[in-house]
């Protein structure tokens, strides 16, 4: 267990112009980034799942690298902001979850993963759940993606009855038409978009994984002769869960298992396409999740989605690049989705702009060299309200105030009872000796508490000083 959660050293923030450990030069890879919604740490075979069959991901892990300390955030939009910008969500002013009535989105001036690789001539596509603003100024096609196909936010939401743009050939299902679609916002009834237009309403969620996969493999085939970036943020396994007839009722873990097994199939289809086109050794494929499990398993960590316990933010992550990433390897060092933008910049040969601050680091040394030293050992945990909830540094994790699980928090707040730890003050855990975060050792280590409090305050102050605004719609739009 100790090896599985080994902690490492370095800082987690930098100016865009700053350089970390240098990796040896590499040929520009194609990039496929598969980003699952609400998948828990132990929801797939490589990370301990026993009730679902994930042979494609098992093979993926055997041929690539498994990251055991890879971080997202507690919920959806904030995690995607981190991923796209290389920054903590608080730095780019994106709260936990954006809803169809939101007047904000990721600021068009932000430099995204797609815009980084576009500088080197990459063709780019976003397929799936965007959730960084569904209005025209914030859509993927305004953020560096050549094309977009998917649901613009979570699949349990509604349509924006006022601002939805329906394509002339929009397919209306379940007896709907445009007039009915605009008459009422119905929960779990969401639009499927291509570009900036709704092409199907309500979206047939049972077929989404199949259609997303077909879109991705088609794009790869069409762009096989040029560098490409496929960003595939799946709708599943966010509720309402769904799976196609081919997978529904086939797993040993109910509909959740069916959806996971279909995602595993999807990964296999993409990898097979790369092999068929002889692009396997030219393509970096990354598989991870946005936040902790909503209904699945976060074992061995404590907490689930909505929580800043490890189970709410530590994500399954696999990376595969034959001939470059060592097969069957494991990285136990701290990394996270904020690190992907500076890493992509390094791999494709882009010098990041020097006019803004990043929080991520280039983790290509971790990916390519098993003997590489650490990249960073400090990670900040933010709430949906964009405040620092906790800080991890080395073996230690300090909650600045008493932590609570998401469901328990609501219950205890309603009852006005004390938090789970019995303390209202800082709570300290040693993640090596207590990976499940069950024993508060703050009283035994006051110097550690004081050091981490000061470090968290310093870093939060720096983020506030260099905070950038979200994109904002005028009230008249």
C-alpha positions in Angstrom: 0.0 0.0 0.0 2.9 2.4 0.8 4.3 2.1 -2.7 0.8 2.7 -4.2 0.5 6.1 -2.5 4.2 7.3 -2.5 4.3 11.0 -2.3 6.8 13.2 -4.0 8.3 16.7 -4.0 8.1 20.0 -5.8 5.7 22.9 -6.1 2.3 22.9 -8.0 2.2 26.4 -9.4 4.3 28.2 -12.0 4.3 31.1 -14.4 3.6 29.9 -17.9 7.2 30.7 -18.9 8.6 28.6 -16.1 10.2 25.3 -17.0 10.2 22.0 -15.0 12.3 18.9 -15.4 13.3 18.7 -19.1 12.2 15.6 -21.0 14.2 14.4 -24.0 12.8 15.7 -27.4 10.1 13.6 -28.8 8.2 13.5 -32.1 4.9 15.3 -32.0 2.2 12.7 -31.1 -1.4 12.6 -32.1 -3.4 12.9 -28.9 -6.6 11.2 -27.8 -8.0 12.3 -24.4 -10.8 10.2 -23.1 -12.5 12.0 -20.1 -15.2 10.0 -18.3 -17.9 11.6 -16.2 -18.3 10.5 -12.6 -16.2 7.4 -12.8 -14.7 6.3 -9.5 -11.2 5.2 -8.8 -12.1 1.6 -8.5 -14.7 1.4 -11.2 -12.4 -0.3 -13.8 -10.3 -3.4 -13.7 -6.8 -1.8 -13.6 -7.8 0.0 -10.3 -9.5 -2.9 -8.6 -13.0 -3.3 -10.0 -14.3 -6.9 -9.7 -17.9 -6.6 -10.8 -17.3 -5.3 -14.3 -15.3 -6.6 -17.2 -12.9 -4.1 -18.7 -10.6 -6.2 -20.9 -9.7 -3.2 -23.2 -8.7 -1.1 -20.3 -6.8 -4.0 -18.7 -4.9 -4.3 -21.9 -4.4 -0.5 -22.0 -2.8 -0.6 -18.6 -0.6 -3.5 -19.5 0.7 -1.6 -22.5 0.9 1.8 -20.8 1.3 3.6 -17.4 -1.1 3.7 -14.5 -1.2 6.9 -12.4 -2.3 6.2 -8.8 -2.2 9.7 -7.6 -3.9 11.7 -10.3 -6.3 14.5 -9.3 -9.5 16.0 -10.6 -11.9 18.0 -8.5 -15.2 17.3 -6.6 -17.6 18.1 -9.5 -18.0 18.6 -13.2 -17.4 22.1 -14.6 -14.6 23.0 -12.2 -12.7 19.9 -13.3 -13.1 20.6 -17.0 -11.9 24.2 -16.4 -8.7 22.7 -14.8 -8.3 20.3 -17.6 -8.7 22.9 -20.4 -6.6 25.7 -18.9 -3.9 24.1 -16.8 -5.2 26.1 -13.9 -7.1 25.6 -10.7 -10.8 26.5 -11.3 -10.5 29.4 -8.9 -7.9 31.0 -11.0 -10.2 31.1 -14.1 -13.3 31.8 -12.0 -15.3 28.7 -12.9 -17.6 27.4 -10.1 -18.5 23.8 -9.4 -21.3 23.2 -11.9 -22.8 25.4 -14.7 -26.5 25.0 -15.4 -28.5 25.8 -18.6 -29.4 29.2 -17.2 -25.8 30.2 -16.5 -24.7 33.6 -17.9 -21.0 32.6 -17.7 -18.6 30.2 -19.3 -14.9 29.7 -19.8 -13.5 33.0 -21.0 -12.8 33.1 -24.7 -9.4 34.6 -23.9 -8.3 31.5 -22.0 -5.8 29.3 -23.9 -7.1 25.8 -24.0 -5.5 22.4 -24.7 -7.0 22.6 -28.2 -5.5 26.1 -28.9 -2.1 24.9 -27.7 -1.9 22.1 -30.3 -3.6 24.1 -33.0 -0.5 26.3 -33.0 1.3 23.3 -34.5 -1.3 22.5 -37.1 -3.3 19.9 -35.3 -6.9 19.2 -36.3 -9.1 19.2 -33.3 -12.5 17.9 -32.3 -14.5 17.8 -29.0 -17.0 14.9 -28.8 -19.3 14.6 -25.8 -20.0 16.7 -22.6 -18.4 20.2 -22.7 -19.9 21.9 -19.6 -17.9 25.1 -19.8 -20.7 27.2 -21.1 -23.4 26.2 -23.7 -24.0 29.7 -25.1 -22.4 30.6 -28.4 -19.3 32.6 -27.1 -18.3 29.6 -24.9 -18.8 26.6 -27.1 -15.9 24.3 -28.0 -15.8 25.8 -31.5 -14.9 29.1 -29.9 -12.3 27.5 -27.7 -9.9 25.9 -30.2 -11.9 23.0 -31.5 -12.6 22.7 -35.2 -15.8 20.8 -34.6 -18.1 19.7 -31.8 -20.6 16.9 -31.4 -22.3 16.2 -28.0 -24.3 17.3 -25.1 -23.2 20.7 -23.8 -23.6 19.9 -20.1 -24.7 17.1 -17.7 -27.3 14.7 -19.0 -29.6 15.1 -16.0 -30.2 18.8 -16.9 -32.7 20.4 -19.4 -32.7 22.3 -22.6 -32.2 26.1 -22.6 -35.7 26.8 -23.8 -34.9 30.4 -24.6 -31.5 30.2 -26.4 -31.3 26.8 -28.0 -30.7 27.0 -31.7 -32.4 24.1 -33.6 -30.9 22.9 -36.9 -33.3 22.9 -39.8 -33.1 19.1 -39.9 -33.2 18.6 -36.2 -34.5 15.2 -35.2 -37.3 15.6 -32.6 -38.0 12.5 -30.6 -40.6 11.3 -28.1 -43.3 13.4 -29.7 -41.5 16.7 -29.4 -41.3 19.6 -31.7 -39.6 23.0 -31.4 -42.7 24.6 -29.9 -43.0 22.0 -27.2 -39.2 22.1 -26.6 -39.4 25.8 -25.8 -42.5 25.5 -23.7 -41.0 23.7 -20.7 -37.6 22.6 -19.4 -37.8 18.9 -18.6 -35.2 17.3 -16.3 -33.1 14.6 -17.9 -34.1 15.8 -21.4 -31.1 17.4 -23.0 -30.1 18.5 -26.5 -27.5 16.8 -28.7 -25.6 19.4 -30.6 -23.3 19.6 -33.7 -21.4 22.8 -33.7 -23.7 25.5 -32.3 -27.0 23.9 -33.3 -29.3 21.3 -31.7 -29.5 18.3 -34.1 -31.5 15.9 -31.8 -33.9 16.6 -29.0 -34.2 14.9 -26.6 -30.9 13.1 -27.1 -31.2 9.4 -27.2 -28.8 8.8 -24.3 -28.7 5.0 -24.7 -26.9 5.4 -28.0 -24.5 8.2 -27.0 -21.4 6.1 -26.3 -21.9 4.3 -29.6 -22.3 7.5 -31.5 -19.5 9.3 -29.8 -17.2 6.4 -30.6 -18.2 6.3 -34.3 -17.6 10.1 -34.4 -14.1 9.7 -32.9 -13.0 6.8 -35.1 -14.3 8.5 -38.2 -12.4 11.7 -37.3 -9.2 9.7 -36.8 -9.6 8.0 -40.2 -10.3 11.3 -41.9 -7.2 13.0 -40.4 -4.8 10.1 -40.3 -2.3 12.0 -42.5 -2.0 15.0 -40.2 -1.6 15.5 -36.5 -4.9 15.4 -34.6 -6.3 15.9 -31.1 -9.5 14.1 -30.1 -11.1 15.2 -26.9 -13.7 12.7 -25.9 -15.5 13.7 -22.7 -18.1 11.0 -22.4 -21.6 11.6 -21.1 -21.5 8.4 -19.1 -21.4 7.4 -16.3 -23.3 10.5 -15.0 -26.9 9.8 -14.1 -29.3 9.1 -15.7 -27.3 6.0 -16.6 -27.8 4.5 -20.0 -26.4 1.8 -22.2 -27.2 0.5 -25.7 -29.1 -2.7 -26.3 -25.8 -4.5 -26.9 -24.6 -3.9 -23.4 -27.7 -3.3 -21.3 -28.3 -6.0 -18.7 -25.0 -7.7 -19.5 -22.8 -6.8 -16.6 -22.7 -8.1 -13.0 -23.0 -4.5 -11.6 -26.4 -3.3 -12.9 -26.8 -0.4 -15.3 -23.6 1.3 -14.0 -21.6 -1.8 -14.9 -23.3 -2.0 -18.3 -22.4 1.7 -19.0 -18.8 1.1 -17.9 -18.4 -2.0 -20.0 -19.7 -0.1 -23.0 -17.1 2.6 -22.3 -14.4 -0.2 -22.2 -15.6 -1.3 -25.6 -15.3 2.3 -26.9 -11.7 2.4 -25.8 -11.0 -0.8 -27.6 -12.6 0.6 -30.8 -10.4 3.7 -30.7 -7.2 1.7 -30.0 -8.0 -0.8 -32.8 -8.6 2.1 -35.2 -5.1 3.5 -34.4 -3.6 0.1 -34.9 -5.4 -0.4 -38.2 -4.1 2.9 -39.5 -0.6 2.2 -38.2 -0.8 5.2 -35.9 -0.4 3.3 -32.7 3.2 4.4 -32.0 2.4 7.9 -33.1 -0.5 8.5 -30.7 -0.7 9.3 -27.0 -3.9 8.1 -25.5 -5.1 9.2 -22.0 -8.0 7.8 -20.1 -9.2 9.5 -16.9 -12.3 10.9 -15.1 -13.5 14.4 -14.0 -14.3 13.7 -10.4 -15.0 10.9 -7.9 -17.7 8.2 -8.2 -21.3 9.3 -7.9 -22.6 5.7 -7.6 -19.6 3.6 -8.2 -16.5 2.7 -6.1 -13.8 5.0 -4.8 -12.0 2.2 -2.9 -9.6 2.4 -1.1 -10.2 6.1 -0.6 -12.8 7.8 1.5 -15.6 9.9 0.0 -17.2 10.2 -3.3 -18.3 12.9 -5.8 -18.8 16.3 -4.2 -16.2 15.6 -1.5 -12.6 16.7 -1.1 -11.7 13.4 0.5 -9.5 11.5 -1.8 -12.4 9.4 -3.1 -14.0 12.6 -4.4 -11.0 13.8 -6.3 -8.4 11.1 -6.9 -9.1 9.7 -10.4 -8.3 6.5 -12.3 -5.8 7.5 -15.0 -4.1 5.5 -17.7 -1.7 6.8 -20.4 -0.4 4.8 -23.4 2.1 5.6 -26.1 3.8 2.5 -27.4 7.6 2.9 -27.7 7.6 6.0 -25.5 5.6 5.3 -22.3 7.0 2.1 -20.6 4.5 -0.7 -20.8 3.0 -2.1 -17.6 4.4 0.8 -15.5 3.0 2.7 -12.6 3.5 6.3 -11.5 2.8 7.0 -7.9 3.7 10.6 -7.9 1.3 13.5 -7.7 -0.2 14.6 -11.0 -3.5 15.8 -12.2 -5.6 17.2 -15.0 -4.1 20.7 -14.4 -0.8 19.2 -15.7 -2.0 18.2 -19.1 -1.9 21.6 -20.8 1.8 22.3 -20.0 2.5 18.6 -20.9 0.9 18.9 -24.3 2.7 22.1 -24.9 6.0 20.4 -24.2 5.2 17.4 -26.4 4.1 19.3 -29.4 6.8 21.9 -29.1 4.8 25.0 -28.2 6.3 27.8 -26.0 3.4 28.9 -23.7 2.5 32.5 -23.6 4.2 34.4 -20.8 1.3 36.7 -20.0 -0.5 34.5 -17.5 -0.1 32.1 -14.6 -0.5 28.3 -14.8 -0.9 25.9 -11.9 0.0 22.8 -13.8 3.5 21.3 -14.5 4.9 19.4 -17.5 4.6 15.8 -16.4 6.2 14.3 -19.5 9.2 13.3 -17.5 7.0 11.1 -15.3 5.4 9.6 -18.4 8.6 8.8 -20.3 11.2 8.0 -17.7 10.7 5.6 -14.8 13.8 7.1 -13.1 12.5 10.7 -13.4 12.4 12.7 -10.2 9.2 14.3 -8.9 7.4 17.1 -10.7 5.4 18.5 -7.7 4.4 17.3 -4.3 1.8 20.0 -3.4 -1.8 20.0 -4.5 -4.7 22.3 -3.6 -8.2 21.1 -3.1 -10.9 23.6 -4.1 -14.6 23.8 -3.3 -17.3 24.5 -5.8 -17.3 28.0 -4.3 -13.7 28.4 -5.4 -12.1 28.5 -2.0 -9.3 26.2 -0.8 -10.6 23.4 1.3 -7.4 21.4 1.8 -3.8 21.2 0.9 -1.6 18.1 0.3 2.1 18.3 0.7 4.4 15.3 1.0 2.7 12.7 3.2 0.4 15.2 4.7 -3.1 16.4 3.9 -4.6 19.3 5.8 -8.3 20.2 5.7 -8.4 23.9 6.7 -11.7 23.2 8.4 -13.4 20.0 9.3 -14.2 17.8 6.3 -17.4 16.1 5.5 -18.7 13.8 2.9 -21.2 15.4 0.5 -24.3 13.5 1.7 -23.3 13.6 5.3 -22.5 17.3 5.1 -26.1 18.1 4.0 -27.6 16.0 6.8 -25.3 17.4 9.5 -25.8 21.0 8.3 -29.6 20.5 8.5 -29.3 19.1 12.0 -26.7 21.7 13.0 -24.5 19.0 14.4 -20.7 18.8 14.5 -18.7 17.5 11.5 -17.6 13.9 11.3 -14.3 14.5 12.8 -15.8 16.0 15.9 -13.7 19.1 15.3 -14.4 22.5 13.7 -10.8 23.4 13.2 -8.1 22.1 10.9 -7.9 18.3 10.4 -4.6 16.6 9.5 -4.2 13.2 7.9 -1.1 11.3 7.0 -1.9 9.7 3.6 0.8 7.1 3.8 -0.1 5.7 7.2 -3.8 6.6 6.9 -4.9 6.5 3.3 -8.6 6.3 4.2 -8.4 9.6 6.1 -9.9 8.3 9.3 -7.5 9.6 12.0 -7.1 13.3 12.7 -3.5 13.8 13.9 -3.5 17.6 14.0 -3.0 17.7 17.8 0.1 15.5 17.5 1.7 17.6 14.7 1.0 21.3 15.4 4.1 22.4 13.4 2.9 20.6 10.3 -0.5 22.2 10.7 1.0 25.6 11.0 3.2 25.1 8.0 0.4 23.9 5.8 -1.9 26.6 6.9 0.6 29.2 6.0 1.4 27.5 2.6 -2.3 27.3 1.7 -2.9 30.9 2.7 0.1 32.0 0.6 -1.0 30.1 -2.5 -4.6 31.1 -2.2 -3.6 34.8 -1.9 -1.4 34.4 -5.1 -4.3 32.9 -7.0 -6.6 35.7 -5.9 -4.0 38.2 -7.0 -3.7 36.7 -10.4 -7.2 35.5 -10.9 -8.8 35.8 -14.3 -12.5 36.4 -15.0 -14.9 33.9 -16.4 -16.6 34.8 -19.7 -19.7 36.8 -19.0 -22.8 37.3 -21.1 -24.6 40.6 -21.0 -28.1 40.3 -19.5 -29.6 41.4 -22.9 -28.2 38.4 -24.8 
